[in-house]
Amino acid sequence: MQIDQQTPIAFLGMGLMGTRMTARLLQAGYSVAVWNRSPHACEALIQQGATVLELDQIADYPVILTCLADDKAVQSVFAQIQPYLQPQQIIVDFSSLSVAVTQELARSAQQQQVTWIDSPVSGGTMGAEQGTLVIFAGGIAKTIEQLNPIYQVLSQRVTRMGDSGTGQATKICNQLIVAANSTLIAEAVALADQAGVDTTLLAPALADGFADSKPLQILAPRMATHTFEPVQWKVQTLSKDLNNALQLAQSFNLEIPVAQKALLQLQAHQQNGFAENDLATIIQHIEQ
């Protein structure tokens, strides 16, 4: 299959990332039909030129993109579209899922001669807006190559990590580092504050040193000033991803205690009513 701007695309999941990724595809001249469980999330994109997707018409779209909340959401949506899928269609899943569920979905798709490519992303909402995401792809190399015109609109780099599930395994490793780093950043900001440091200077002071990272530069200023809007990363999303990391490690009998501690902090914060809040709010959990 040749993929270009004439290829009709279906995009399922208009959350923080999906809306921004769809907007970029529309701006690049692609024809995109959008679907979301809550239809009102599609309204702004329809005004930008997207069309409304009816799931029973999914066979009309050679390329199906998904960006959904978790394993359960993707399994549910796949079950809804599965009766209508046709051979040679490609499903590109940008969601962050467990490896086991991704491999199960890829097998189910293959039974209908549909190719499943796991393509989780990193770079946050800013990366989605600017088209600078990095993508970790798992699946057939030739199909990943065919998808390049779409990937180029959305990302600065795509790396095929191996067979189905390896994209998700890579994203899990990414989130392991981000989550543990984020809780440590909150601890550092809280400690600096107690020690009399002007915490608004912490991120620029540490820039380009060994402690520097994108999460530090994004989160530390927000934590220092308690600026939690707009939401860039939801607490529950990172908590889910970190839980996937622990489950994957357990399947190999691998101990990852730092991740375990970070997950306990995120889960406690989530249970205190911060599930939908920005990750930067973890500073409040540390301060209390």
C-alpha positions in Angstrom: 0.0 0.0 0.0 1.2 3.5 -0.9 0.4 6.0 1.8 0.1 9.7 0.9 -2.2 12.7 1.5 -4.9 11.0 -0.6 -5.1 8.0 1.8 -8.2 8.3 4.1 -7.2 8.1 7.7 -9.4 7.2 10.7 -8.3 8.5 14.1 -9.9 7.1 17.2 -9.2 8.9 20.5 -9.3 12.6 20.8 -7.6 13.1 24.2 -4.7 15.5 25.0 -2.5 13.8 22.4 -4.9 12.6 19.8 -6.4 16.0 19.2 -3.0 17.6 18.7 -1.8 14.8 16.4 -5.0 15.0 14.3 -4.6 18.8 14.0 -1.2 18.3 12.5 -2.4 15.7 10.0 -5.2 18.1 8.9 -2.7 21.0 8.6 -0.5 18.7 6.4 -3.4 18.1 4.0 -4.5 14.6 5.1 -8.2 13.6 5.1 -9.0 12.5 8.7 -12.2 11.1 10.1 -12.3 11.3 13.9 -14.1 9.4 16.7 -14.1 9.7 20.4 -16.2 8.0 23.1 -17.4 11.5 24.1 -18.3 13.1 20.7 -17.9 16.7 21.9 -14.1 16.2 22.0 -14.2 16.0 18.1 -16.0 19.3 17.6 -12.9 21.6 17.4 -11.3 19.2 14.9 -14.4 19.0 12.7 -14.2 22.8 12.5 -10.6 22.4 11.3 -11.8 20.1 8.5 -12.0 16.6 10.0 -15.1 14.5 9.3 -17.1 12.4 11.7 -16.2 8.7 11.8 -18.9 6.1 12.2 -17.3 2.9 13.5 -19.3 0.7 11.3 -17.7 2.5 8.3 -14.2 1.7 9.4 -13.6 -0.5 6.4 -13.4 2.7 4.3 -10.1 3.7 5.9 -6.9 1.9 4.9 -5.0 3.4 7.9 -6.6 3.4 11.3 -4.8 5.4 14.1 -5.7 5.0 17.8 -4.6 7.0 20.8 -6.6 5.8 23.8 -6.3 5.7 27.5 -5.2 2.2 28.4 -5.5 -1.5 27.7 -9.2 -1.7 28.5 -10.0 1.3 26.3 -8.1 -0.1 23.3 -9.6 -3.6 23.8 -13.1 -2.1 23.9 -12.6 0.0 20.8 -11.0 -2.9 18.9 -13.9 -5.1 19.8 -16.3 -2.5 18.3 -14.4 -2.2 15.0 -13.3 -5.8 14.6 -16.5 -7.0 12.8 -16.0 -4.4 10.1 -12.2 -4.7 9.5 -11.0 -5.7 6.0 -7.8 -7.5 4.9 -4.8 -5.2 4.2 -5.9 -2.5 6.7 -3.2 -1.1 9.0 -3.9 -0.2 12.7 -1.3 2.1 14.2 -1.7 2.3 18.0 -0.2 5.4 19.6 -1.6 4.4 23.0 0.7 3.3 25.9 -0.3 -0.3 26.6 1.0 -3.4 28.3 3.1 -5.6 26.1 0.9 -8.7 26.7 -2.3 -6.9 25.5 -0.5 -5.4 22.5 0.7 -8.8 21.4 -2.8 -10.2 21.9 -4.4 -7.5 19.8 -1.8 -7.9 17.1 -2.6 -11.6 16.9 -6.3 -10.9 16.7 -5.8 -8.4 13.9 -3.5 -10.8 12.0 -6.3 -13.4 11.9 -8.2 -10.9 9.8 -5.1 -10.1 7.7 -5.0 -6.7 9.4 -1.5 -5.4 10.4 -1.1 -4.0 13.9 1.8 -1.7 14.6 2.4 -0.5 18.1 3.7 3.1 18.0 3.7 4.6 21.5 5.1 8.2 21.6 7.1 10.4 23.9 7.3 14.1 23.9 4.1 15.2 25.6 1.5 17.6 24.4 4.1 20.1 23.3 5.8 17.4 21.1 2.4 16.5 19.7 1.7 20.2 18.8 5.0 20.8 17.2 5.4 17.4 15.5 8.6 16.6 17.5 7.4 13.4 19.1 9.7 10.4 19.2 8.0 7.1 18.3 8.9 3.6 19.3 7.5 1.1 16.7 6.9 -2.6 17.0 5.9 -4.8 14.2 6.5 -5.5 10.5 9.5 -3.4 9.2 8.0 -3.0 5.7 4.7 -1.6 7.1 6.5 0.8 9.4 8.4 2.1 6.4 5.1 2.5 4.5 3.8 4.6 7.3 6.7 7.1 7.1 4.6 9.9 5.4 2.3 9.9 8.4 5.1 9.5 11.0 7.0 12.5 9.4 4.1 14.8 10.1 3.9 13.7 13.8 7.4 13.1 14.9 11.1 13.9 14.6 12.2 10.3 14.8 10.7 6.8 14.5 12.7 3.7 15.6 11.6 0.2 14.9 12.4 -1.6 18.1 11.6 -5.2 17.0 8.4 -7.3 16.7 5.0 -6.6 18.0 5.1 -5.4 21.6 8.7 -4.1 21.5 7.5 -0.5 20.9 5.4 -0.7 24.0 8.2 -2.3 26.0 10.4 0.6 25.0 7.7 3.2 26.0 7.4 1.4 29.3 11.2 1.8 29.9 10.8 5.5 28.9 8.0 6.0 31.4 10.0 4.2 34.1 12.7 6.8 33.8 10.2 9.8 33.4 8.1 8.7 36.4 11.0 8.0 38.8 12.7 11.2 37.6 9.5 13.3 38.1 9.0 12.2 41.7 12.7 12.9 42.4 12.3 16.4 40.8 9.4 17.1 43.2 11.6 15.9 46.2 14.5 18.2 44.9 12.2 21.2 44.6 10.7 20.6 48.1 14.1 20.1 49.6 15.6 23.2 47.9 12.6 25.3 49.1 13.2 24.1 52.7 16.8 25.0 52.4 16.0 28.6 51.4 16.8 28.3 47.7 14.8 30.4 45.2 13.3 27.4 43.5 12.3 29.4 40.4 16.1 29.4 39.7 16.6 25.7 40.1 15.8 24.5 36.5 18.0 27.2 34.8 20.8 26.6 37.4 20.9 22.9 36.7 20.5 23.3 32.9 23.2 21.4 30.9 24.5 19.6 34.0 24.2 15.9 34.7 20.9 16.4 36.5 19.3 18.2 33.5 16.4 16.6 31.6 13.3 17.7 29.7 11.1 16.7 32.7 13.3 18.9 34.9 13.0 21.9 32.7 9.2 21.5 32.3 8.2 20.3 35.8 10.6 22.2 38.1 9.3 25.7 37.2 5.7 24.6 37.4 6.4 23.0 40.8 8.3 26.0 42.1 5.4 28.4 41.3 2.5 25.8 41.8 1.4 26.4 38.2 -0.6 23.3 37.3 -2.6 24.5 34.3 -2.8 23.6 31.5 -2.6 19.9 32.1 0.4 18.4 30.2 0.7 15.0 31.8 -2.0 13.4 33.9 -1.1 11.7 37.1 -3.2 8.7 36.3 -1.5 8.3 32.9 2.0 8.0 34.3 0.7 5.9 37.2 -0.8 3.4 34.7 2.4 3.4 32.6 4.6 2.8 35.7 2.2 -0.1 36.8 2.8 -1.6 33.3 6.5 -1.4 33.9 6.2 -3.3 37.2 4.0 -5.9 35.7 6.5 -6.4 32.8 9.4 -6.7 35.2 7.5 -9.2 37.4 7.0 -11.4 34.3 10.8 -11.7 34.1 11.2 -11.9 37.9 13.2 -8.7 37.8 13.2 -6.4 40.8 12.9 -2.7 40.1 12.5 -1.1 43.6 13.0 2.6 42.5 10.0 2.2 40.2 8.0 0.5 42.9 8.6 3.5 45.3 7.7 6.0 42.6 4.5 4.1 41.8 3.5 4.1 45.4 3.9 7.9 45.5 1.9 8.4 42.3 -0.9 6.1 43.5 -1.2 7.8 46.8 -1.4 11.2 45.1 -4.0 9.8 42.6 -6.1 8.4 45.5 -6.1 11.8 47.1 -8.2 13.1 44.1 -5.4 14.2 41.7 -5.8 11.5 39.0 -6.8 14.0 36.3 -4.4 16.7 37.5 -1.1 17.6 36.0 2.0 15.6 37.0 3.6 18.7 38.5 1.0 18.5 41.4 3.1 15.6 42.8 5.0 18.4 44.6 1.9 18.9 46.8 2.1 15.3 47.8 5.8 15.6 48.8 5.2 18.9 50.6 2.4 17.4 52.7 
